Amino acid sequence: IGNLSNTLIKDEGFKGIGIKLLGDFTNVQINSDHMLVGSAVLDNFLSKFCFQKGISGYEFLYTIPGSIGGNIFMNAGCYNQEIKDKLISVIYFDINDNKVYEKNIRELKFDYRKGFQKTHTIILYGKFKISHGDQKNIKKLMQEYEGIRNYTQPQKVNCCGSIFKNPSDTLAAGYLIDKVGLKGSEHGGASISEKHANFIVNMGGATAADVFHLIKLAKRKVTEKFHINLELEVKLIGFPKTMTQEVYHV
C-alpha cells in the first residue's frame, strides 16, 4: 500500500490483505555509481537525504507525499520531471514463483502516471542515478518547489491526492473541473478544493462514498461540456466493477 497516496478504499473495505513494507525497505544505500532505495522510503525523505549528501536531481520529490515504491508504480512526478528520469532499475518480488528479479528501466515501458505495474509483484527497491551538485542550489530548488506547491494546492488537509490525470501537457484536469463550476462543490463531508479543483478534500467525516460521488460528478460534467473523458489517476480499491466502469472508462 506504500504511503496510501493516490488511493481511495471503499468504506466497507476489500476482500484481501494489505502489506506495508518496513525495516530494510526504509533504508537508502549509496554505492559507487547508484543509490539503492527501499520502496518504503518516503519521497520527501529521499529528497532531504540527497540534499544532505550533495546529490542533485531529486529536488522535485520534496513535495510529493508518497513513497518510492508508490512513485515507481505510478511513475509519479511534477515540475516536468518523473521518477523514470532518475531510475536505473526496479527490484521486485514475483508472487507467482517466489523469486526476486531486477528489470532495467530500458526494459520497462514507463508512461505518464504509469510505471512498474506488473501484476502479482511487490516492488522492493529502486536503483537510482547519482549526480552531484551544489547544496545551496539544491536547497534553493527544494524551497522553490515547496513554495509553488503551497501556493497552488491544498495543504495540511486530508485528501487522496490528484483525482484525474491531465488530458495533455497543456490542459490540466483541475482547470476543466473549475470551468464547469465545481470548485467548492460538496457532498457529505467531502468537497472539491477551492484551491485546486483536481483535489477532493475531507472537511470532516467524509466517506469514500462521498469522494466517489464527487469523482463521478466531475467526470460527467467535464464530459458534457468539453467532450473530454477524464482518466482517473487515483486508484480505487474494493469498489466493484459495477461502480467503477463509468469512472474508469476512457
DAJOVEN-V947860 format. One line per field, one symbol per residue. ss: DSSP state (2 for helix, 1 for strand, 0 for the rest). phi: phi as a letter, one per 20 degrees, with the letter a starting at -180 (. if undefined). Layout:
ss=???
phi=???
This chain:
ss=0000001110000000000000222201110000111100012222222222201000222220001222222200110011222011111111000011111122200010010000001111111100010022222222222222222200000010000100010010222222200000011001110000000111000002222222222222222222000001001110002222222200
phi=.ldmflccdggenbeqcdddfclgfddccedfcadddffeffgfffffffgfemdeodfffgdeecdffffffelfaalmccfffdeebddbdeffclcdcccfgfeddfbglbdedffmccfdbcecfdcebffffffffgfffffffffdcfclcebdnfedfffbfdcefffffffemdgnfcbmedbfgfebfecddeepmfdfffffgfffffffffffedldefdfdfeednefgfeegfeefc
